[in-house]
Amino acid sequence: MCDTCGCHLRQESGDTAHRKIVDVHRSLLAANQEQAARNRRHIEKMGAVALNLVSSPGAGKTTLLEHTIERLAGRIRIGVIEGDIETERDADRIRKKGIPVVQLTTGGACHLDAPLVHRGLHLLEEQVREAGMDGLDLLFIENVGNLVCPATFDLGEHRRVVLVSVPEGSDKPAKYPATFGWAHLFVITKTDLLPHFDFSLDEARHEARRIRPDLEIIETAAPAGRGMDEWTGYLEKLASRDAAAR
């Protein structure tokens, strides 16, 4: 739990202290939105389109990124901002792929916020310059593993991608409607494990589109290559469309 997203607050009505905390929380969200808008402009000046990857811990965000970077190498310029409570383990995995990556550690907060991502953007830009690159095409922001708090905080991304793995169960869209309500793409991961878990693709699709009817859905098993052509095709179209628009 953290002090900025309000997930620890008591919900009793009529509590004056609670109302004051809620007012502060609203102010924090408003400030976050303002910084998110600045982040978006900053990212666009870098030439990139940004995707905010949201999931529970262990859903496969970093694994998907590793295979994505390999498949798009030489065609799409990619940068990554990694978010975790502690350690640089995920960033270390991405560094091995030879692309610019910044690790942001929250020290206990259950999500990234726009001011923290702003600092990450400046650090990432330094790496881009040092690598002799003139910009990026795609920026992935891998959020802290959590399907609750990240839903509230715009980071300046252009697209929000929610991942759910087969071992987690197909009821996750129904259980976390706010997260899916803000999503542009739903990626179901680890589909090679379908024979071993009680996961209904039909249920997951139905519940997700009940919340957001226009939600795009891709089913993947990254190490096996399943769904990766569809995923990388989505990314290439997104990068080219946004580049053309700019």
C-alpha positions in Angstrom: 0.0 0.0 0.0 1.2 3.6 -0.6 0.5 7.2 0.5 -0.3 8.5 -3.0 -2.9 6.2 -4.5 -5.1 6.2 -1.4 -5.4 2.4 -1.3 -4.8 2.5 2.4 -7.4 5.0 3.4 -10.4 4.3 5.6 -13.8 4.5 3.8 -16.1 5.6 6.6 -18.3 8.5 5.6 -18.7 11.5 7.8 -15.1 11.4 9.0 -13.7 14.9 8.8 -10.1 13.7 8.8 -10.9 11.2 6.1 -12.5 14.0 3.9 -9.3 16.0 4.3 -7.2 13.1 3.2 -9.5 12.5 0.2 -9.1 16.2 -0.8 -5.3 15.8 -0.7 -5.7 12.6 -2.7 -7.7 14.5 -5.4 -5.0 17.2 -5.5 -2.3 14.6 -6.0 -4.2 13.0 -8.8 -4.7 16.4 -10.5 -1.0 17.1 -10.2 -0.3 13.7 -11.6 -2.5 14.4 -14.6 -0.7 17.6 -15.3 2.7 15.9 -15.2 1.4 13.1 -17.4 0.4 15.6 -20.1 3.9 17.0 -19.9 5.4 13.5 -20.1 3.3 12.8 -23.2 4.7 15.8 -25.0 8.2 14.9 -23.8 7.8 11.4 -25.2 6.5 12.7 -28.5 9.5 15.0 -28.8 11.6 11.9 -28.5 9.7 10.6 -31.5 8.1 7.8 -29.6 4.8 6.3 -28.8 4.6 5.0 -25.2 2.8 1.9 -23.9 2.1 1.4 -20.2 2.2 -2.4 -19.4 0.0 -3.3 -16.4 -0.4 -6.7 -14.8 -0.1 -8.7 -11.6 3.4 -9.9 -10.6 4.6 -12.8 -12.7 2.2 -12.3 -15.6 5.1 -12.2 -18.1 5.6 -8.5 -18.8 9.4 -8.7 -18.9 9.4 -12.0 -20.8 7.1 -10.5 -23.4 9.4 -7.5 -23.7 12.5 -9.6 -24.1 11.0 -11.5 -27.1 9.5 -8.3 -28.5 12.9 -6.6 -28.5 14.5 -9.6 -30.3 11.8 -9.7 -33.0 11.9 -6.0 -33.7 15.7 -5.6 -33.5 17.0 -3.4 -36.4 13.5 -2.3 -37.4 12.0 -0.4 -34.4 14.0 1.7 -31.9 12.9 0.6 -28.4 13.5 2.1 -25.0 12.2 0.7 -21.7 11.4 2.1 -18.3 11.1 -0.6 -15.7 9.1 -0.1 -12.5 9.5 -2.2 -9.4 9.3 -1.8 -5.6 13.0 -2.9 -5.3 15.9 -4.3 -7.3 17.2 -3.8 -10.8 16.6 -7.4 -11.9 14.1 -6.7 -14.7 16.2 -3.9 -16.0 19.3 -6.2 -16.0 17.4 -8.6 -18.1 16.5 -5.9 -20.6 20.0 -4.5 -20.7 21.2 -7.8 -22.1 19.2 -7.0 -25.2 21.3 -3.9 -25.9 18.7 -1.2 -25.7 18.3 1.9 -23.5 16.6 0.9 -20.2 16.0 2.7 -16.9 15.0 1.1 -13.6 12.7 3.0 -11.4 12.2 1.7 -7.8 9.3 3.0 -5.8 10.6 2.0 -2.4 7.2 0.6 -1.4 4.6 2.4 -3.5 2.4 0.0 -5.4 2.5 1.8 -8.8 4.5 4.3 -10.9 3.3 7.9 -11.1 3.9 10.6 -13.6 6.6 12.6 -11.7 8.7 9.4 -11.2 8.3 8.6 -14.9 9.4 12.1 -15.8 12.7 11.5 -14.0 13.0 8.3 -15.8 12.5 10.0 -19.2 15.5 12.3 -18.6 17.7 9.3 -17.6 16.5 7.4 -20.7 17.3 10.3 -23.0 20.9 10.3 -21.7 21.2 6.7 -22.6 19.7 7.3 -26.1 22.2 10.1 -26.8 25.1 8.0 -25.5 24.1 5.2 -27.8 24.2 7.6 -30.7 20.5 7.3 -31.4 18.4 10.2 -32.6 15.3 9.1 -30.8 12.9 6.2 -30.2 10.0 4.6 -31.9 8.5 2.8 -29.0 8.8 3.4 -25.3 7.6 0.6 -23.0 6.8 1.5 -19.3 6.6 -1.7 -17.3 4.6 -0.8 -14.3 4.8 -2.3 -10.8 3.0 -5.6 -10.7 -0.5 -4.7 -9.5 -3.9 -4.8 -11.1 -5.4 -2.2 -8.8 -3.5 1.1 -8.2 -1.9 1.6 -11.6 -5.3 2.0 -13.1 -5.7 5.4 -11.5 -2.4 7.0 -12.6 -1.8 8.2 -16.2 1.9 8.2 -16.8 1.8 10.0 -20.1 1.4 6.8 -22.2 -0.4 6.7 -25.5 -1.7 3.1 -25.0 -2.4 1.1 -21.9 -1.8 -2.7 -22.2 -3.2 -5.1 -19.5 -1.7 -8.6 -19.3 -3.3 -11.6 -17.6 -1.6 -15.0 -17.5 -3.4 -18.3 -17.8 -2.4 -19.4 -14.3 -4.1 -16.3 -12.8 -7.6 -17.4 -14.0 -10.0 -16.0 -16.6 -12.1 -14.1 -14.0 -9.6 -11.2 -13.7 -11.4 -8.8 -16.0 -14.5 -9.2 -14.0 -12.6 -8.7 -10.7 -10.6 -5.6 -11.9 -13.0 -3.6 -14.1 -11.3 -0.3 -13.5 -8.1 -1.6 -14.9 -9.7 -3.0 -18.0 -11.9 0.1 -18.5 -8.8 2.2 -19.1 -7.1 -0.4 -21.3 -6.6 -0.3 -25.1 -5.2 -3.8 -25.4 -5.7 -7.0 -23.4 -2.8 -9.5 -23.8 -3.5 -13.0 -22.4 -0.1 -14.6 -21.7 1.2 -18.1 -21.1 -1.4 -19.7 -23.3 0.8 -22.7 -23.7 -0.3 -23.6 -20.2 -4.0 -23.8 -21.1 -4.1 -27.6 -20.9 -3.0 -27.4 -17.3 -5.2 -24.7 -15.8 -8.9 -24.0 -15.6 -8.8 -20.9 -17.8 -11.6 -20.1 -20.2 -10.5 -17.9 -23.1 -14.2 -17.2 -23.9 -14.9 -16.0 -20.4 -11.8 -13.7 -20.4 -12.7 -12.2 -23.7 -16.4 -11.8 -22.8 -15.8 -10.2 -19.4 -13.1 -7.8 -20.9 -15.3 -6.7 -23.7 -18.3 -6.3 -21.4 -16.3 -3.6 -19.7 -14.8 -2.1 -22.8 -16.5 -3.3 -26.1 -13.8 -2.0 -28.4 -10.9 -3.6 -26.5 -8.4 -5.4 -28.7 -7.3 -8.9 -27.5 -4.1 -10.8 -28.3 -3.3 -14.3 -27.0 0.4 -15.1 -26.6 2.9 -17.6 -25.4 6.1 -15.5 -26.0 8.8 -18.2 -25.6 6.9 -20.5 -28.0 6.3 -17.6 -30.4 2.5 -18.0 -30.2 0.7 -14.8 -30.9 4.0 -12.8 -31.3 3.4 -12.0 -35.0 0.1 -10.4 -34.1 1.6 -8.6 -31.1 4.6 -7.2 -33.1 2.3 -6.3 -36.0 0.2 -4.3 -33.6 3.3 -2.5 -32.4 4.7 -1.8 -35.8 1.4 -0.3 -37.0 1.2 1.8 -33.8 4.7 3.2 -34.3 4.2 3.9 -38.0 0.8 5.5 -37.5 1.9 7.7 -34.7 5.1 8.7 -36.6 3.0 9.7 -39.6 0.6 11.7 -37.4 3.5 13.6 -36.0 
